[in-house]
Structures are given as C-alpha cells and as structure tokens.
C-alpha cells in the first residue's frame, strides 16, 4: 500500500493528489504544481532507507546537470520532514515494459526507441556519468513513441571510484547485468551490454536470461550464450541478429564502443534498402581476409630497354636475310658458270663482274645495317653497367 500520510499534502509548491506506484525503497505520487497547474510526478524516498536514500539524493544532484531531449528532466528536488523528493514531468503512457508486454516490437519501432535511448545514454557517458540500471521499466514513453531514459538512481561517475554499495553486493538488475560486473566495476561497456539486453527484449518480447534467483541469472550471463533472437521472432534477419548478439558479447572489447554505434548499426541492418556496407565493429564470419592485388604503373626505363632489344633483333634478322640472299646469288652464279662450260673468246664476262659487284654491294649493305643504331639501341648498349651487371 502507498503511504496515505502524504496524499492531499502540500510539499513545497506541489499538492499530492494520489499515489501512482510503489517500489522496494521508493514511492511515486501524482501531484500538481500550484504555480502553473502542471501535473507532475513526485518520487519520494524515506530517510530510513539508508544507503538507497543517499543514492537517491545523489541521483537528484546528477540529473540536474543532464539536460537532454531524451533524459527525463528533474524539475525540482529537496527534502520534506523524513523524506527526500524529486519532481519530474508526468508521462501518462507509462514505461517500455508495458509496451513490450504487448508483444515484440516491429524492427522499425524498436530502432526508433533504441536510437532515442542510445542518444540519451551516450550524452550521459560523454558527461562522465554511467547509468548502471538500463532496463525497460526505466524507459518512459510519451504518446507511445517518444522515449525518456529515467531513474539514474545508480548513476556513477566514470572516473569516480567511490561506491555506495557494500562490498560483495552487485549493483543493478540481474536480467540486464553484464557478466564482467561479477568481478569488475561498471564501465560504459556494461551500460552498452544492458542496452543490448533491452534491444533483445524489444524485438523478442523476452530478456535473454531468466532464473529462479538473482545469482542464477547472473551466472547465466557469465556462462551461457543467449538463444538466437531469430528463433523467437522470424522477422529478425541475419544482419539484425549479428548486431544484437555482438552487443551481448561476454568480452566487453568485442561490443560496440558507443551506444550510438549500436543504434546506427541496428538501423542499417534492419533497413531493406540500406547501403550494403559492413556494420560498424561487427566481424562477419563470412568475410575473409582476401589478398589485395595492386596494379603498379609500368616503369619507363624497362619499356625503353625492351624496345631497344626488339630493334636490335630486327637489325640482326635483316642482316642475316641479306647474307642468305648473297649466298644464294653466289650459288646460282657458280652453277650457271659450270653449266655454260669453258668460256669462248669474245664472250661477255660481265655477269661475273656483276656478281662480284653484287657481292660487294651486299656486304656493304650488311655492314651498314649492322652499324645502324637507333637511339633506343644506343641507350641499351651504352646504358649504365649496373642494369646488366646485376643480372645473374
């Protein structure tokens, strides 16, 4: 039962109309701001709650510093008799827990809520604050689709080693606790793990691990792998599943580095027409480290050398052809002279002279052909000695 002693009382500027909810250590009331008649929610914690009371006061101080569109703002805070209180806007629709109880969310709706909560969480991280209690009941929905991250009661500075928790006790909600929290302090990675549990819950309708007691649940986070989300919701594609399961990696270093990286990866994965790019920080098992083929531009010097060698070969071939022609002419001339028999006086000896002249001209042509050097041939023959000397 709610504490009826506070109903119809005025605390500061707020008139308490009725009770809304009661938790283990806190109570929430519906109140009206008498200055402007706005309906607000007042969270009250009794001083006798001890450690929880101190955490609540710490939350109020921290929340005043965090101004973000998707972080439920603190309008006022203070103390009244044996109570500490914190005032925030009243969100009529309720929590994300209520929405999930109706069944798994469509991927587009889940992505929309994830993006809003992730932006709020990243803002807190960038301002040095860890939430440490991300869960569906700590996400309020206005009109069913505008999300507020709330209940920073376990908020802790990223660089602050001070703890309000007694040694040997775990902080957080077991269903959302990262496995490393069994032995280590909270980090941004543990908040991202809890955000991954929330995402899993939104698209499947259930958290990945349940148990009979908190210790049993925490040990499942530590030792067991979550069921593939696609087994619980056939609308989940392999790309979407990879994103979710990476967020729930046991090793913090294998998770997404920031809340926004997770939200962007999920949005890209579920969109059918998204550009086919690899999801940030996701290691696809189907992708292999294929060798890279590099096409290097051809060097000018080797090309010139090759041209010079080709020109030299052509010259030698032409010369050899000329020599072969000369030999053929000599053979034909010699055979003709034998067939004619002894020379008779008065016969013209010009053919012999002609053959001799042809031999001289051919030899001269061959000599000239061998002495002709193109610029490329000259460069190849008289180039740097190192280019030939290095050949084995």
C-alpha positions as CSV (number, residue, x, y, z in Angstrom):
1,X,0.0,0.0,0.0
2,X,1.1,3.5,-0.7
3,X,1.8,5.8,2.3
4,X,-1.5,7.5,2.7
5,X,0.0,10.1,5.0
6,X,1.3,12.0,2.0
7,X,-1.9,12.1,0.0
8,X,-3.5,15.6,0.0
9,X,-0.4,17.2,1.5
10,X,1.4,20.1,0.0
11,X,5.2,19.7,-0.2
12,X,6.8,22.9,-1.4
13,X,4.9,24.0,-4.5
14,X,3.3,20.6,-5.1
15,X,0.0,19.3,-4.0
16,X,-0.1,15.5,-3.8
17,X,-3.3,14.1,-5.3
18,X,-2.8,10.4,-5.3
19,X,-0.3,7.5,-5.4
20,X,1.0,6.1,-8.7
21,X,3.4,3.3,-7.8
22,X,5.5,1.8,-5.0
23,X,8.9,0.1,-5.3
24,X,11.2,-1.5,-2.8
25,X,12.5,1.7,-1.4
26,X,10.6,4.5,-3.1
27,X,7.1,5.7,-3.8
28,X,5.8,7.7,-6.7
29,X,2.9,10.2,-6.4
30,X,0.8,12.2,-8.8
31,X,1.0,15.9,-7.8
32,X,0.1,19.3,-9.2
33,X,2.4,22.3,-9.4
34,X,0.3,25.0,-7.8
35,X,2.3,27.7,-9.7
36,X,1.2,26.7,-13.2
37,X,-1.2,23.7,-12.6
38,X,1.0,21.3,-14.4
39,X,0.7,17.6,-13.5
40,X,4.0,16.2,-12.2
41,X,5.3,13.0,-10.7
42,X,7.0,13.1,-7.3
43,X,9.3,10.3,-6.3
44,X,9.8,10.0,-2.6
45,X,12.3,8.1,-0.5
46,X,12.3,7.8,3.3
47,X,15.4,8.7,5.2
48,X,15.3,5.3,6.9
49,X,16.1,3.6,3.6
50,X,19.8,4.3,4.5
51,X,22.0,3.6,1.5
52,X,19.2,3.9,-1.0
53,X,18.3,7.3,0.4
54,X,21.9,8.5,-0.2
55,X,21.8,7.1,-3.8
56,X,18.5,8.9,-4.4
57,X,19.9,12.2,-3.3
58,X,23.0,11.6,-5.5
59,X,20.7,10.9,-8.5
60,X,18.8,14.2,-8.0
61,X,22.1,16.2,-8.0
62,X,23.3,14.3,-11.1
63,X,20.1,14.7,-13.0
64,X,20.1,18.4,-12.6
65,X,23.3,18.5,-14.7
66,X,22.0,16.3,-17.5
67,X,19.8,18.3,-20.0
68,X,19.0,16.1,-23.0
69,X,15.7,15.7,-25.0
70,X,15.5,12.0,-24.1
71,X,16.6,12.2,-20.4
72,X,13.6,12.8,-18.2
73,X,14.3,16.2,-16.7
74,X,14.3,16.9,-13.0
75,X,12.1,19.9,-12.3
76,X,12.9,20.2,-8.6
77,X,14.3,18.2,-5.7
78,X,14.6,18.7,-1.9
79,X,13.6,17.3,1.5
80,X,10.4,17.2,3.5
81,X,10.5,16.0,7.1
82,X,11.9,12.4,6.9
83,X,11.5,12.3,3.1
84,X,13.7,13.2,0.1
85,X,11.8,14.0,-3.1
86,X,12.4,14.6,-6.7
87,X,9.9,16.2,-9.2
88,X,9.8,15.3,-12.9
89,X,7.2,15.6,-15.7
90,X,4.4,13.1,-15.5
91,X,4.4,10.7,-18.5
92,X,1.0,9.3,-18.8
93,X,1.5,6.4,-21.3
94,X,3.9,4.5,-19.0
95,X,7.0,2.5,-19.3
96,X,8.6,0.5,-22.1
97,X,7.8,-2.6,-20.0
98,X,4.1,-2.1,-20.7
99,X,4.7,-1.8,-24.4
100,X,6.9,-5.0,-24.5
101,X,4.3,-6.9,-22.6
102,X,2.0,-6.5,-25.6
103,X,4.5,-8.5,-27.7
104,X,7.7,-8.0,-29.7
105,X,8.0,-4.6,-31.3
106,X,8.4,-4.2,-35.1
107,X,12.0,-3.6,-36.1
108,X,11.3,-0.1,-37.2
109,X,9.7,0.8,-33.9
110,X,12.4,-0.9,-31.9
111,X,15.0,1.0,-33.8
112,X,13.3,4.3,-33.2
113,X,13.2,3.7,-29.4
114,X,16.7,2.4,-29.4
115,X,18.0,5.4,-31.2
116,X,16.5,7.8,-28.6
117,X,17.6,5.8,-25.5
118,X,21.1,5.4,-27.0
119,X,21.4,9.1,-27.7
120,X,20.5,9.8,-24.0
121,X,22.9,7.2,-22.7
122,X,25.8,8.5,-24.9
123,X,25.1,12.0,-23.6
124,X,25.4,10.8,-20.1
125,X,28.7,8.9,-20.9
126,X,30.1,12.0,-22.6
127,X,29.4,13.9,-19.4
128,X,31.2,11.3,-17.3
129,X,28.1,9.5,-16.0
130,X,27.3,5.8,-16.0
131,X,23.6,4.8,-15.7
132,X,24.2,1.2,-14.3
133,X,20.5,0.3,-14.4
134,X,19.3,0.4,-18.0
135,X,16.1,-1.6,-18.3
136,X,12.6,-1.5,-19.8
137,X,11.0,-0.1,-16.7
138,X,13.4,2.8,-16.7
139,X,12.4,4.0,-20.2
140,X,9.2,6.1,-20.2
141,X,7.2,6.5,-23.4
142,X,5.2,9.7,-24.1
143,X,2.4,9.0,-26.6
144,X,3.8,5.5,-27.0
145,X,6.8,6.5,-29.1
146,X,8.8,9.4,-27.6
147,X,11.3,7.8,-25.1
148,X,12.8,9.2,-21.9
149,X,15.6,7.5,-20.1
150,X,15.0,7.9,-16.4
151,X,15.9,6.6,-12.9
152,X,19.5,7.4,-12.6
153,X,19.4,6.2,-9.0
154,X,22.6,4.1,-9.6
155,X,24.3,6.8,-11.5
156,X,28.1,6.8,-11.1
157,X,30.9,8.9,-12.4
158,X,33.1,7.1,-14.9
159,X,36.3,8.2,-13.1
160,X,34.9,8.0,-9.6
161,X,36.0,5.0,-7.5
162,X,33.6,6.0,-4.7
163,X,30.8,3.5,-4.3
164,X,27.7,3.5,-2.1
165,X,27.5,-0.3,-2.4
166,X,28.7,-2.6,0.3
167,X,31.4,-5.0,-0.7
168,X,30.1,-8.3,-2.0
169,X,26.9,-6.8,-3.4
170,X,26.1,-6.4,-7.1
171,X,24.6,-3.2,-8.3
172,X,21.9,-3.3,-11.0
173,X,19.0,-5.5,-12.2
174,X,20.2,-9.1,-12.7
175,X,18.4,-9.6,-16.1
176,X,20.4,-6.7,-17.5
177,X,23.8,-7.1,-15.8
178,X,26.9,-7.5,-17.9
179,X,29.0,-10.7,-17.0
180,X,32.1,-8.7,-16.1
181,X,30.3,-7.0,-13.2
182,X,30.7,-10.1,-11.2
183,X,34.4,-9.2,-10.7
184,X,34.9,-5.7,-12.1
185,X,33.4,-2.2,-11.8
186,X,30.9,-0.8,-14.1
187,X,32.1,0.8,-17.4
188,X,30.4,2.3,-20.5
189,X,30.7,-1.2,-21.9
190,X,28.5,-2.6,-19.2
191,X,25.9,0.0,-19.9
192,X,26.0,-0.9,-23.6
193,X,25.5,-4.6,-22.7
194,X,22.4,-3.6,-20.7
195,X,21.2,-1.6,-23.7
196,X,21.7,-4.8,-25.8
197,X,19.6,-6.8,-23.4
198,X,16.9,-4.1,-23.8
199,X,17.1,-4.3,-27.6
200,X,16.9,-8.1,-27.4
201,X,13.8,-7.8,-25.2
202,X,12.1,-5.2,-27.6
203,X,12.4,-7.5,-30.7
204,X,11.7,-10.8,-29.0
205,X,9.4,-9.9,-26.1
206,X,11.7,-11.5,-23.5
207,X,15.1,-10.9,-21.9
208,X,17.8,-13.4,-22.9
209,X,18.3,-14.9,-19.4
210,X,15.8,-15.7,-16.7
211,X,16.3,-17.7,-13.4
212,X,14.8,-18.6,-10.1
213,X,17.0,-16.1,-8.2
214,X,19.4,-13.2,-9.0
215,X,22.6,-15.3,-8.6
216,X,21.3,-17.9,-11.0
217,X,20.5,-15.2,-13.6
218,X,23.9,-13.5,-13.2
219,X,25.7,-16.9,-13.7
220,X,23.8,-17.4,-16.9
221,X,25.1,-14.1,-18.2
222,X,28.5,-15.2,-17.2
223,X,28.5,-18.8,-18.7
224,X,25.7,-19.2,-21.2
225,X,25.0,-17.9,-24.7
226,X,21.7,-16.3,-25.4
227,X,19.2,-18.0,-27.7
228,X,19.4,-16.6,-31.3
229,X,16.7,-13.8,-31.5
230,X,15.6,-15.2,-34.8
231,X,14.3,-18.3,-33.1
232,X,11.9,-16.1,-31.1
233,X,11.0,-13.7,-33.9
234,X,11.2,-14.8,-37.6
235,X,11.2,-11.2,-38.7
236,X,14.8,-10.8,-37.4
237,X,17.2,-11.1,-40.3
238,X,20.8,-12.5,-40.0
239,X,22.3,-8.9,-40.1
240,X,20.0,-7.8,-37.3
241,X,20.8,-10.8,-35.3
242,X,24.6,-10.3,-35.7
243,X,24.2,-6.7,-34.3
244,X,22.2,-7.9,-31.3
245,X,24.5,-10.8,-30.4
246,X,27.6,-8.6,-30.7
247,X,26.1,-6.3,-28.2
248,X,25.8,-9.3,-25.8
249,X,29.4,-10.5,-26.2
250,X,30.9,-11.7,-23.0
251,X,34.1,-9.8,-23.8
252,X,33.5,-6.1,-23.3
253,X,36.1,-5.3,-26.0
254,X,34.0,-7.1,-28.7
255,X,30.9,-5.0,-28.1
256,X,30.1,-1.7,-29.8
257,X,32.2,1.1,-28.5
258,X,29.4,3.6,-28.0
259,X,25.6,3.5,-27.7
260,X,25.2,5.5,-30.9
261,X,27.4,3.0,-32.8
262,X,25.0,0.2,-31.7
263,X,21.9,2.2,-32.7
264,X,23.3,3.1,-36.1
265,X,24.4,-0.4,-36.8
266,X,20.9,-1.8,-35.9
267,X,19.1,0.8,-38.1
268,X,21.4,0.0,-41.0
269,X,20.9,-3.8,-40.5
270,X,17.1,-3.8,-40.4
271,X,16.5,-1.5,-43.4
272,X,16.0,-3.5,-46.5
273,X,17.2,-0.7,-48.8
274,X,20.2,0.2,-46.7
275,X,23.5,0.6,-48.5
276,X,25.4,-2.8,-48.4
277,X,28.2,-1.6,-46.1
278,X,29.7,-3.7,-43.2
279,X,28.1,-2.9,-39.8
280,X,30.4,-0.8,-37.5
281,X,32.6,-3.0,-35.4
282,X,30.8,-6.3,-36.5
283,X,33.0,-9.1,-37.6
284,X,31.1,-11.1,-40.2
285,X,32.1,-14.7,-40.2
286,X,31.5,-14.9,-44.0
287,X,34.1,-12.3,-44.8
288,X,37.7,-13.5,-45.3
289,X,40.9,-11.5,-45.5
290,X,41.3,-11.8,-49.2
291,X,44.7,-10.9,-50.7
292,X,44.8,-7.5,-52.3
293,X,46.0,-7.2,-55.9
294,X,47.9,-4.0,-56.6
295,X,48.3,-2.8,-60.2
296,X,51.6,-0.8,-60.3
297,X,52.3,1.6,-63.2
298,X,54.8,0.4,-65.7
299,X,58.3,1.8,-65.5
300,X,59.6,3.9,-68.4
301,X,63.2,2.5,-68.3
302,X,62.3,-1.2,-68.7
303,X,59.9,-0.3,-71.6
304,X,62.7,1.6,-73.4
305,X,65.1,-1.2,-72.8
306,X,62.6,-3.7,-74.2
307,X,62.1,-1.5,-77.3
308,X,65.9,-1.3,-77.8
309,X,66.3,-5.1,-77.6
310,X,63.4,-5.5,-80.1
311,X,65.1,-3.0,-82.5
312,X,68.5,-4.8,-82.2
313,X,66.9,-8.2,-83.0
314,X,65.2,-6.8,-86.2
315,X,68.5,-5.4,-87.4
316,X,70.3,-8.7,-87.0
317,X,67.5,-10.6,-88.7
318,X,67.6,-8.2,-91.6
319,X,71.4,-8.6,-91.9
320,X,71.1,-12.4,-91.8
321,X,68.5,-12.3,-94.5
322,X,70.8,-10.2,-96.7
323,X,73.7,-12.7,-96.2
324,X,71.4,-15.5,-97.1
325,X,70.5,-13.7,-100.3
326,X,74.1,-13.1,-101.2
327,X,75.0,-16.8,-100.6
328,X,72.0,-17.8,-102.8
329,X,73.2,-15.5,-105.6
330,X,76.7,-16.9,-105.4
331,X,75.5,-20.5,-105.6
332,X,73.3,-19.7,-108.6
333,X,76.1,-17.9,-110.3
334,X,78.5,-20.7,-109.7
335,X,76.1,-23.3,-111.0
336,X,75.4,-21.2,-114.1
337,X,79.1,-20.9,-114.9
338,X,79.6,-24.7,-114.7
339,X,76.6,-25.3,-117.0
340,X,78.0,-22.9,-119.6
341,X,81.3,-24.8,-120.0
342,X,84.7,-23.2,-120.9
343,X,84.5,-19.6,-121.8
344,X,84.9,-18.8,-125.5
345,X,86.8,-15.8,-126.7
346,X,84.6,-12.9,-127.2
347,X,82.1,-14.0,-124.7
348,X,80.9,-11.3,-122.4
349,X,82.3,-11.7,-118.9
350,X,80.0,-9.0,-117.4
351,X,77.9,-11.4,-115.4
352,X,80.9,-12.4,-113.4
353,X,81.7,-8.8,-112.7
354,X,78.0,-8.2,-111.9
355,X,78.0,-10.9,-109.4
356,X,81.2,-9.6,-107.9
357,X,79.7,-6.1,-107.7
358,X,76.5,-7.5,-106.1
359,X,78.6,-9.3,-103.5
360,X,80.4,-6.0,-102.7
361,X,77.2,-4.1,-102.5
362,X,75.5,-6.7,-100.3
363,X,78.4,-6.8,-98.0
364,X,78.4,-3.1,-97.8
365,X,74.7,-3.1,-97.0
366,X,75.1,-5.7,-94.3
367,X,78.0,-3.7,-92.8
368,X,75.8,-0.6,-92.8
369,X,72.9,-2.4,-91.4
370,X,74.9,-3.7,-88.5
371,X,76.4,-0.2,-87.8
372,X,72.9,1.5,-87.8
373,X,71.9,2.2,-84.2
374,X,68.6,3.7,-83.2
375,X,68.5,5.9,-80.1
376,X,66.9,3.1,-78.1
377,X,69.6,0.7,-79.2
378,X,72.4,3.1,-78.4
379,X,70.9,3.7,-75.0
380,X,70.5,-0.1,-74.3
381,X,74.1,-0.8,-75.4
382,X,75.7,2.1,-73.7
383,X,73.4,2.4,-70.7
384,X,74.5,2.1,-67.0
385,X,76.6,-1.0,-66.4
386,X,74.6,-1.7,-63.2
387,X,71.5,-2.7,-65.2
388,X,73.3,-5.6,-66.8
389,X,75.9,-6.2,-64.1
390,X,73.1,-7.1,-61.6
391,X,71.9,-10.0,-63.8
392,X,72.9,-13.4,-62.6
